[in-house]
Amino acid sequence: METSRPNVLDFEASGFGVESYPIEVGVVLGSGQKYCALIKPASNWIYWDQQAERVHGLSREILLDRGKPIAVVATELNAFLAEKTVYSDGWVVDKPWLSRLFYQSGVKPSFYLSALEMILKEQQMEIWTQTKRQVIDDLALVRHRASTDALIIQETYDRTLKQVTCTGFKRT
């Protein structure tokens, strides 16, 4: 059975909370096309959480050295996602980070970010965690990075949808 895969976006950030900011963005389209960029922090983005750095493995120095300027990332995202809806499994944190990126760049998004829950069936949510663990094992993806996470989310969505559609999922 062929399913339509959603466009998925994920951010890595400097930490959590109101002072945090996006440091990496990863997107995977339903077609399989991918976009990923390290984001060079703006001069007024100073908050840094060492625990977050340990999770994603990106230091502020790496971002300052290899990150793309904010306006470049915003422009590239707009070109890659123009007029599309893209989904996030962490909308409550990803939306503010997306807003912060675009506000800082002075660019308006040409796409719409929605919560993944808007397209998930209740039965998919019930098997999401166990399926996601299996996806991570099957794909042997160990890096906690934005593009890897976006791919894991998309594959988990696809597998859970197939399970609930093909098997006539019933609660046990």
MARFI-285967 format. One line per 3 residues: number of its first residue (from 1); their letters; for each residue x, y, z of N, C-alpha, C. Coordinates in steps of 0.05 Angstrom, whole numbers, plus 5000, padded with zeros to 4 digits. Example, Ala and Ser with C-alpha at 12.3 -4.5 7.8 and 13.67 -1.06 7.14 Angstrom:
residues 2
1	AS	5264 4886 5156 5246 4910 5156 5264 4934 5156; 5257 4955 5142 5273 4979 5143 5258 5001 5157
END
This chain:
residues 172
1	MET	5017 4976 5000 5000 5000 5000 5018 5025 5000; 5012 5043 4982 5028 5068 4980 5014 5090 4997; 5030 5102 5014 5019 5124 5031 5033 5150 5023
4	SRP	5020 5172 5028 5031 5198 5023 5047 5206 5048; 5072 5211 5045 5089 5219 5068 5086 5249 5072; 5085 5258 5097 5083 5287 5102 5111 5300 5099
7	NVL	5111 5326 5095 5135 5342 5096 5140 5346 5126; 5164 5342 5135 5171 5344 5164 5194 5362 5168; 5192 5379 5189 5213 5398 5196 5220 5392 5226
10	DFE	5246 5395 5232 5255 5392 5259 5278 5412 5264; 5278 5423 5288 5300 5441 5297 5316 5428 5319; 5341 5435 5320 5357 5432 5344 5361 5460 5354
13	ASG	5364 5464 5380 5365 5490 5392 5386 5493 5413; 5391 5518 5421 5411 5524 5441 5403 5515 5469; 5378 5507 5472 5367 5498 5497 5337 5500 5496
16	FGV	5324 5502 5519 5295 5506 5520 5289 5532 5534; 5265 5541 5530 5256 5566 5544 5257 5590 5525; 5249 5612 5536 5245 5636 5519 5271 5648 5508
19	ESY	5293 5643 5520 5318 5654 5510 5332 5636 5489; 5321 5611 5486 5334 5593 5467 5328 5601 5438; 5344 5590 5420 5342 5597 5392 5350 5573 5375
22	PIE	5342 5573 5349 5348 5550 5332 5378 5551 5324; 5390 5527 5324 5418 5525 5315 5421 5506 5291; 5400 5490 5285 5401 5473 5262 5372 5467 5254
25	VGV	5368 5466 5228 5341 5458 5217 5345 5436 5197; 5327 5417 5199 5326 5395 5180 5298 5391 5169; 5296 5386 5143 5270 5382 5131 5272 5358 5112
28	VLG	5251 5342 5112 5249 5321 5092 5221 5323 5080; 5220 5325 5054 5195 5327 5039 5183 5299 5035; 5157 5299 5029 5144 5274 5022 5156 5260 4999
31	SGQ	5169 5276 4981 5182 5265 4957 5209 5252 4964; 5219 5257 4989 5245 5247 4997 5267 5268 4995; 5262 5291 4983 5282 5312 4982 5288 5322 5010
34	KYC	5313 5330 5015 5321 5338 5042 5335 5365 5041; 5332 5380 5063 5346 5405 5068 5356 5404 5097; 5381 5413 5101 5392 5415 5128 5412 5438 5128
37	ALI	5411 5453 5150 5431 5475 5153 5437 5480 5182; 5462 5485 5187 5470 5495 5213 5465 5525 5212; 5456 5536 5234 5448 5565 5235 5468 5580 5253
40	KPA	5481 5600 5241 5499 5617 5255 5483 5636 5274; 5488 5635 5300 5472 5651 5318 5475 5681 5313; 5453 5695 5315 5454 5724 5313 5470 5735 5337
43	SNW	5480 5759 5334 5497 5770 5356 5482 5773 5382; 5455 5777 5380 5439 5780 5405 5428 5753 5415; 5435 5731 5402 5428 5704 5411 5451 5694 5428
46	IYW	5449 5695 5454 5472 5688 5471 5467 5664 5489; 5442 5658 5494 5436 5636 5513 5448 5610 5503; 5461 5595 5520 5472 5569 5512 5470 5549 5535
49	DQQ	5458 5526 5529 5454 5505 5550 5474 5482 5544; 5492 5477 5562 5512 5455 5558 5499 5428 5556; 5477 5424 5569 5463 5398 5567 5452 5394 5539
52	AER	5441 5415 5527 5431 5413 5499 5454 5407 5481; 5477 5420 5485 5501 5414 5469 5509 5385 5470; 5507 5373 5494 5514 5345 5496 5495 5327 5480
55	VHG	5470 5335 5479 5449 5319 5465 5454 5320 5435; 5457 5344 5423 5460 5347 5394 5488 5347 5384; 5507 5350 5402 5535 5349 5394 5545 5373 5378
58	LSR	5532 5395 5380 5541 5419 5366 5549 5441 5386; 5573 5450 5383 5582 5472 5401 5576 5499 5388; 5575 5519 5404 5570 5546 5394 5592 5554 5374
61	EIL	5617 5545 5380 5640 5551 5363 5636 5539 5335; 5626 5515 5333 5621 5502 5307 5600 5518 5292; 5579 5527 5306 5559 5543 5292 5569 5570 5282
64	LDR	5586 5583 5298 5597 5608 5290 5616 5605 5266; 5629 5582 5265 5649 5576 5244 5635 5566 5218; 5616 5547 5221 5605 5533 5198 5575 5539 5193
67	GKP	5562 5554 5211 5534 5559 5207 5529 5579 5185; 5505 5577 5173 5497 5596 5153 5484 5620 5166; 5486 5644 5155 5473 5667 5166 5442 5663 5166
70	IAV	5429 5675 5186 5401 5671 5190 5384 5677 5166; 5390 5700 5153 5375 5708 5129 5378 5688 5106; 5401 5675 5104 5406 5655 5083 5389 5631 5089
73	VAT	5388 5622 5114 5372 5598 5121 5343 5604 5116; 5333 5627 5124 5305 5634 5120 5298 5635 5090; 5315 5646 5074 5311 5647 5045 5311 5620 5033
76	ELN	5330 5603 5041 5332 5576 5031 5308 5559 5039; 5299 5562 5064 5275 5548 5073 5250 5557 5056; 5248 5583 5051 5226 5592 5035 5226 5581 5007
79	AFL	5250 5579 4995 5252 5568 4968 5245 5538 4968; 5255 5524 4988 5251 5495 4990 5222 5488 4997; 5209 5504 5013 5182 5497 5023 5160 5515 5013
82	AEK	5165 5531 4993 5145 5551 4983 5118 5538 4979; 5098 5551 4993 5070 5544 4991 5063 5516 5002; 5082 5504 5016 5077 5477 5027 5068 5479 5056
85	TVY	5055 5458 5066 5051 5454 5094 5072 5434 5103; 5086 5441 5125 5106 5424 5136 5098 5418 5165; 5104 5394 5175 5094 5385 5201 5118 5382 5220
88	SDG	5112 5386 5246 5131 5383 5268 5119 5366 5290; 5135 5348 5301 5125 5332 5324 5129 5347 5350; 5142 5370 5349 5147 5386 5373 5139 5415 5367
91	WVV	5115 5419 5357 5106 5445 5348 5108 5466 5369; 5103 5459 5394 5104 5479 5416 5132 5492 5420; 5153 5478 5411 5180 5490 5412 5189 5498 5385
94	DKP	5183 5481 5364 5192 5487 5337 5180 5513 5326; 5154 5518 5332 5141 5542 5321 5154 5568 5332; 5159 5570 5358 5174 5594 5368 5202 5597 5356
97	WLS	5216 5574 5352 5243 5576 5340 5241 5585 5311; 5221 5574 5296 5217 5583 5269 5211 5613 5268; 5193 5621 5285 5185 5650 5287 5210 5667 5293
100	RLF	5226 5658 5312 5250 5673 5320 5269 5676 5296; 5273 5654 5281 5291 5654 5258 5281 5674 5237; 5255 5673 5231 5245 5690 5210 5243 5719 5219
103	YQS	5235 5724 5244 5234 5751 5254 5262 5764 5254; 5282 5749 5263 5309 5760 5264 5319 5766 5236; 5312 5750 5216 5321 5754 5189 5306 5775 5174
106	GVK	5282 5783 5184 5266 5802 5170 5252 5791 5146; 5251 5764 5144 5238 5751 5122 5212 5738 5131; 5192 5738 5114 5166 5726 5121 5165 5697 5109
109	PSF	5157 5678 5125 5155 5650 5115 5136 5648 5092; 5144 5631 5072 5127 5626 5049 5113 5599 5051; 5114 5588 5075 5102 5561 5080 5088 5561 5107
112	YLS	5075 5540 5113 5059 5538 5138 5069 5515 5154; 5074 5520 5180 5083 5499 5199 5059 5490 5215; 5054 5464 5216 5031 5454 5231 5041 5431 5249
115	ALE	5025 5427 5270 5031 5405 5289 5025 5378 5275; 5043 5359 5278 5039 5333 5267 5013 5320 5277; 5006 5326 5301 4981 5315 5313 4956 5322 5296
118	MIL	4958 5343 5280 4936 5351 5263 4929 5330 5241; 4949 5313 5234 4944 5293 5214 4947 5264 5224; 4953 5261 5250 4955 5235 5262 4928 5225 5270
121	KEQ	4923 5199 5265 4899 5186 5275 4905 5177 5304; 4884 5175 5320 4887 5167 5348 4902 5141 5349; 4896 5122 5331 4909 5096 5332 4939 5098 5326
124	QME	4947 5117 5309 4975 5122 5304 4989 5131 5330; 4976 5149 5344 4988 5160 5369 4992 5138 5389; 4974 5118 5390 4976 5096 5409 5000 5078 5404
127	IWT	5009 5077 5379 5032 5059 5373 5057 5075 5365; 5056 5101 5368 5077 5119 5359 5104 5112 5372; 5105 5112 5398 5131 5109 5413 5145 5082 5406
130	QTK	5130 5060 5406 5142 5035 5400 5151 5033 5371; 5136 5045 5353 5143 5045 5325 5168 5062 5320; 5169 5085 5334 5192 5103 5331 5217 5089 5340
133	RQV	5216 5075 5362 5239 5060 5371 5249 5040 5350; 5229 5026 5338 5236 5007 5317 5248 5020 5293; 5238 5043 5285 5249 5058 5262 5278 5066 5268
136	IDD	5283 5076 5292 5311 5083 5299 5329 5059 5298; 5320 5036 5308 5336 5011 5306 5340 5002 5277; 5318 5002 5262 5320 4992 5234 5338 5010 5217
139	LAL	5336 5036 5220 5352 5054 5204 5380 5059 5215; 5384 5049 5239 5410 5052 5253 5419 5082 5253; 5400 5099 5260 5405 5128 5261 5410 5135 5290
142	VRH	5435 5142 5296 5442 5147 5324 5447 5177 5329; 5452 5193 5309 5457 5221 5313 5431 5235 5320; 5431 5251 5341 5408 5267 5348 5412 5294 5335
145	RAS	5404 5296 5310 5407 5320 5294 5381 5325 5279; 5377 5349 5270 5352 5358 5258 5344 5341 5234; 5362 5337 5215 5354 5322 5191 5348 5293 5197
148	TDA	5364 5281 5215 5359 5253 5223 5332 5251 5237; 5327 5270 5255 5301 5269 5270 5278 5273 5251; 5280 5290 5231 5258 5294 5212 5253 5269 5196
151	LII	5274 5255 5188 5271 5229 5174 5258 5208 5192; 5266 5207 5217 5254 5187 5236 5224 5193 5240; 5217 5218 5243 5189 5226 5246 5173 5218 5222
154	QET	5183 5225 5198 5169 5218 5174 5165 5188 5170; 5186 5173 5175 5184 5143 5173 5165 5132 5194; 5166 5142 5218 5148 5133 5239 5119 5139 5231
157	YDR	5114 5162 5220 5087 5169 5211 5078 5149 5190; 5095 5144 5170 5088 5125 5149 5082 5097 5159; 5099 5087 5177 5096 5060 5187 5070 5058 5204
160	TLK	5066 5078 5221 5042 5077 5238 5017 5079 5221; 5017 5095 5200 4994 5097 5183 4988 5071 5169; 5010 5058 5159 5006 5032 5145 4995 5011 5165
163	QVT	5005 5012 5190 4996 4992 5209 4966 4995 5215; 4957 5020 5219 4929 5024 5226 4911 5021 5202; 4921 5025 5178 4905 5023 5154 4904 4994 5144
166	CTG	4926 4980 5144 4928 4953 5133 4916 4932 5153; 4919 4936 5178 4911 4916 5197 4884 4921 5210; 4872 4943 5203 4847 4950 5216 4851 4951 5246
169	FKR	4872 4966 5254 4881 4967 5281 4858 4967 5301; 4861 4949 5321 4842 4948 5343 4857 4950 5369; 4846 4964 5388 4858 4966 5414 4857 4939 5428
172	T	4879 4933 5443 4879 4909 5459 4875 4915 5488
END
